[in-house]
Amino acid sequence: KIKWFKTMKSIAKFIAKEQMKKHLGGE
């Protein structure tokens, strides 16, 4: 269970980074 939570956390971090990149580069 904890491993899954860690995975979700890293995935969320990755998505957030991608979103920020898109936001900064898109505008």
Secondary structure, 3 states (H helix, E strand, C coil): CHHHHHHHHHHHHHHHHHHHHHHHHHC
